[in-house]
Amino acid sequence: MTVPLHLGIRAHDFPRHYLPELIGKLKHYRFSHIQFAVHKSFPESVPSLSSLSPGTAAYFGESFRQAGIRIAVLGCYVNIVDTDPAKRAQALNDFSTHLRLARDFGASLVGTETGSVGKGYTPDNFTEEAFQEVVTSVRAMVAEAERFGVTVGIEAGQNHPLHTAQLTKRLLELVPSNNLQIILDCANLMSPDNYLQQESVIAEALELLGDRIAIIHLKDFTVEDGRIVIVPVGQGQLQFAPILHYMKYKRPHIQGLLESTTEPYLQESVDFLHRLYNEV
């Protein structure tokens, strides 16, 4: 029996809808799971991350459960390396709230990128000091996750202190807990300097991170004027075949989440991934 491709999507890649409309969209495209950042999708229900309550979590969690949709990643987009101590403390507190309420949502993994030590691009993100700030925050996040029996999912990204597979592997070694797992987005590992060697970049990430990868983000890119530009899945330059091969043979049933592919292109991207998955 061929292992099926399990596809989902970030809920906030759809325009803002009432909850029944969002669920209808998810079912139309046969998405079995989502990444759900409730503050992004339903800001009226969560005016700020600190306003999240058990009731909010139960309301959305039960609605998705009844629709047969699982929250694979509870998204909590915070800057865990903010240089302002008060803002950083608030970010970690907001993440802790998501960890505490994850089970009420029906989720077991709370995910974030690391953020930035500055606003936008800054070379200060590429220093050892910035990486150590990531380690300090992730240690605190993981300790909290262990208390609640849930998992922290960290995603590397270009221009962040955590921006390569090697650094991500090092983070796993420095925070040796199974409550720390990786959200792998291979497009996030691409830069204008390395995208022509992406076969080796992807192979290295899959090899180094291996079974610590909990979720795969599926995102595509092209290069314009020396810059990485995100495009709908299947319309760019990312080599999806090795990623789908890993999903099919190395980690059967691992969940993949489309990212940054909007509805006008969605069906075409879904068909592209299924076709390629069947070929690998």
C-alpha positions in Angstrom: 0.0 0.0 0.0 1.3 3.4 -0.9 1.6 5.8 2.0 -0.7 8.8 1.3 0.6 12.4 1.2 -0.8 14.2 4.2 -1.3 17.8 3.1 -2.4 20.8 5.2 -2.0 24.6 5.1 -1.4 27.6 7.3 -4.9 28.8 8.1 -4.0 32.4 7.7 -3.0 31.9 4.1 -6.7 32.1 3.5 -8.4 35.5 3.7 -10.1 36.2 7.0 -13.4 34.3 7.1 -16.0 33.4 9.7 -15.0 30.0 11.2 -17.6 28.0 9.3 -16.3 29.5 6.0 -12.7 28.7 6.8 -13.6 25.1 7.7 -15.6 24.9 4.4 -12.5 26.0 2.5 -10.3 23.5 4.3 -12.7 20.6 3.6 -13.1 21.7 -0.1 -9.3 21.3 -0.6 -9.3 18.1 1.5 -6.8 19.4 4.0 -6.7 17.2 7.0 -4.6 19.5 9.2 -3.6 23.1 9.6 -1.1 25.4 11.2 -3.3 27.7 13.3 -2.2 31.1 14.5 -5.5 32.1 16.0 -4.4 35.8 16.5 -3.7 36.0 12.7 -6.9 34.3 11.5 -9.3 35.6 14.1 -8.0 38.8 15.6 -11.5 39.7 17.0 -11.4 36.6 19.1 -7.8 37.2 20.2 -7.1 40.9 20.2 -3.6 40.2 21.7 -1.7 37.0 22.4 -2.1 37.7 26.1 -5.9 37.6 25.8 -5.9 33.9 24.8 -8.1 31.9 27.2 -9.0 28.2 27.8 -12.5 29.1 26.4 -10.9 30.4 23.2 -8.9 27.3 22.8 -11.8 25.0 23.5 -14.1 26.8 21.0 -11.7 26.6 18.1 -10.3 23.2 19.0 -13.7 21.6 19.2 -14.9 23.2 16.0 -11.9 21.8 14.0 -12.1 18.4 15.7 -15.8 18.1 14.8 -14.8 18.9 11.2 -12.2 16.3 11.1 -9.3 18.8 10.9 -6.3 18.5 13.2 -4.2 21.4 14.4 -0.7 20.1 13.6 1.0 23.3 14.6 -0.4 25.9 17.0 1.4 29.0 15.7 2.7 31.6 18.1 4.7 34.1 16.1 6.9 35.9 18.7 10.4 37.4 18.7 12.3 35.2 21.2 15.5 37.2 20.8 14.1 40.7 21.1 16.8 43.0 22.6 14.2 44.8 24.7 14.1 42.7 27.9 10.4 43.6 28.5 9.3 42.7 25.0 11.3 39.5 25.1 9.8 38.5 28.4 6.3 39.2 27.0 7.1 37.1 24.0 8.2 34.1 26.1 5.1 34.6 28.3 2.8 34.5 25.3 4.5 31.4 24.0 4.1 29.8 27.4 0.4 30.6 27.3 0.1 28.7 24.0 2.0 25.8 25.5 -0.4 25.7 28.4 -3.5 25.8 26.2 -2.2 23.5 23.4 -4.1 20.5 24.6 -7.3 22.5 24.8 -6.8 23.3 21.1 -6.2 19.7 20.4 -2.6 20.4 19.4 0.6 18.9 20.7 3.2 21.2 19.1 3.5 25.0 19.4 5.7 26.6 16.7 7.6 29.7 16.0 10.6 31.1 14.2 13.3 32.8 16.3 12.7 36.4 15.3 15.5 38.9 14.9 17.7 41.0 17.2 16.9 44.0 15.0 14.1 45.2 12.8 14.2 43.5 9.4 17.5 42.4 8.0 20.6 42.9 10.2 24.0 41.2 10.1 23.8 41.1 13.9 21.6 38.0 13.5 24.6 36.1 12.1 26.7 36.3 15.3 27.5 33.7 17.9 25.9 36.1 20.5 22.6 36.1 18.6 22.6 32.3 18.4 23.3 32.0 22.1 20.3 34.2 22.8 18.2 31.7 20.8 19.6 28.9 23.0 18.7 30.7 26.2 15.1 31.4 25.1 14.6 27.9 23.7 15.8 26.3 26.9 13.2 28.2 28.9 10.5 27.4 26.3 11.3 23.7 26.3 11.4 23.5 30.1 7.8 24.9 30.1 6.8 22.5 27.3 8.0 19.6 29.4 5.8 20.7 32.3 2.7 20.5 30.0 3.7 17.4 28.0 3.7 19.3 24.7 6.4 20.1 22.1 8.2 23.3 21.0 8.6 23.4 17.2 11.4 25.8 16.0 11.8 26.8 12.4 15.0 28.1 10.9 14.8 31.1 8.5 17.0 33.2 6.4 18.2 36.4 8.1 17.3 34.9 11.5 19.9 33.9 14.1 18.9 30.3 13.3 19.3 30.2 9.5 21.1 27.0 8.6 20.7 23.3 9.2 24.0 23.2 10.9 23.0 25.8 13.5 19.6 24.0 13.9 21.4 20.7 14.6 23.6 22.5 17.1 20.6 23.9 18.9 19.2 20.4 19.2 22.5 19.3 20.8 22.5 22.2 23.2 18.9 21.7 24.3 18.8 17.9 24.4 15.1 17.3 25.0 12.6 15.4 22.9 10.2 18.2 23.7 12.1 20.2 21.1 11.4 19.4 17.5 12.0 21.1 14.1 9.6 22.6 11.6 11.6 22.3 8.4 11.1 24.8 5.6 13.7 24.1 2.9 12.8 27.4 1.1 13.8 29.2 4.3 17.3 27.7 4.0 17.9 29.2 0.5 19.8 32.4 -0.2 21.0 34.1 -3.3 24.4 32.6 -2.5 23.4 28.9 -2.1 20.3 28.3 -4.1 22.2 26.9 -7.1 23.5 24.2 -4.6 20.1 23.6 -3.2 20.3 19.8 -3.8 23.2 19.6 -1.2 21.5 22.1 1.1 18.3 20.1 1.2 20.2 16.7 1.5 22.2 18.1 4.4 19.1 19.4 6.3 17.3 16.1 5.9 20.4 14.2 7.0 21.4 16.4 10.0 17.9 16.9 11.4 16.5 13.5 10.5 13.8 12.2 12.9 13.8 15.5 14.9 11.8 17.0 12.0 8.1 17.1 13.2 6.5 19.0 10.4 7.4 19.9 6.8 6.6 23.4 5.4 6.1 23.3 1.7 7.0 26.7 0.2 8.5 27.7 -3.2 10.8 30.5 -4.3 12.5 32.2 -7.2 15.4 34.7 -7.4 14.8 38.2 -8.7 17.4 40.9 -8.8 19.6 38.9 -6.4 16.8 38.4 -3.9 14.8 35.4 -2.8 11.1 35.9 -3.7 8.4 33.5 -2.5 6.0 32.2 -5.1 3.2 29.6 -5.1 4.3 26.0 -4.8 5.2 24.5 -8.1 5.9 27.9 -9.8 9.4 28.4 -8.5 12.9 26.8 -8.3 12.7 24.7 -5.2 13.4 21.0 -5.8 10.5 19.3 -4.1 11.4 15.7 -5.2 13.9 15.0 -2.4 11.6 16.5 0.2 8.6 14.4 -0.9 10.9 11.3 -1.1 11.8 11.9 2.5 8.2 12.2 3.4 7.2 9.1 1.6 10.0 6.7 2.5 11.9 8.0 5.4 9.1 9.5 7.5 5.8 8.0 6.3 2.7 9.9 7.3 4.7 13.0 8.3 2.5 16.1 7.8 3.2 18.7 5.2 1.9 22.3 5.4 1.6 24.6 2.4 2.8 28.0 3.2 2.5 31.3 1.2 0.4 29.7 -1.5 -2.9 31.7 -1.8 -6.2 30.4 -3.0 -6.0 31.5 -6.7 -3.1 29.0 -7.0 -3.9 26.5 -4.4 -5.5 23.7 -6.4 -2.7 23.8 -9.0 -0.1 23.6 -6.2 -1.9 20.7 -4.4 -2.2 18.8 -7.7 1.5 19.5 -8.4 2.6 18.0 -5.0 0.4 15.0 -5.3 1.6 14.3 -8.9 5.3 14.6 -7.9 4.7 12.5 -4.7 3.3 9.7 -6.8 6.3 9.8 -9.1 9.1 9.8 -6.5 
